[in-house]
């Protein structure tokens, strides 16, 4: 039906056919498939969320954590609106296109933990003990298995003894990780430094309607050929490095914030093979000189290790003790 809208142009061929302009409205039928598709997706999405909330999942490694999220039916509407927002549509399309480019670059054989090893040793990009809120080399608990740009990414927060990510007083400042120093995970050169994006004042699961960058305030550091660290959602005004700066492992580059596409304050971290996020492949990597603690067992110091959501992690930088900034 939408193609019948082309009949509207008959009036330009012969004046008596001016009435053909009524066919112009038929172009609206082009909107029917995406609207119906979005409605169907939202229905399935809402049903799955309800089922997840009602079902007890004993295997969830993060079930001991309590975030700032507060259930609200309007949040489903928010998701629907964001799906139709031009900015979201463009970003989603570019991510999908970028994933296709990555598949072509790797000829379909993407990096996997059992076969890929980074050229650089990476340490945790913060001081003290933090909690892995999201991320794992396992597909089931991956940050985002597809698109591939964030496949091996991590989201970090801080929790108290009860597993809360905040003290309950409200606002970004009530979250334990907010305004905490964020550090370089290895020596390198800053190739991108973005600041100026506001920190959203809502922290209960509402997305910032004024966001214009997915990662908000962020820093990208080149550590080796085809190895770049990406640190996102930094606090507005906290980024203290500029493009071209040389940074050392453990050096403060900014502070944890709540900017961009963020539902509550946290640090997004990943290692990627390209300086351009949308054209990059997220790389599997291990953290070095690390203490890993599961909720049901004591912390274990490891020379290197993959980490998983639900774990508490902390640097143990004996090998890099010459760097005064690395004390944790």
Secondary structure, 3 states (H helix, E strand, C coil): CHHHHHHHHHHHCCHHHHHHHHHHHHHHHHHHHHHHHHHHHHHHHHHHHHHHHHCCCCCCCCCCCECCCCCCCHHHHHHHHHHHCHHHHHHHHHHHHHHHHHHHHCCCCCCCCCCCCCCCCECCCECCCEEEEECCCCHHHCCCCCCHHHCCCEEEECCCCCCECECCCCCHHHECCCCCEEECCCCEEEEEEECCCCECCCCCCCCCCCCCCCCCEEEEEEEECCEEEEEEEECCCCCCCCCCCEECCCCEEEEEECECCCCCCEEEEEEECCCCHHHCCECCCCEEEEEEECCCCCCEEEEEECCCCCCEEEECCCCCCCCHHHCC
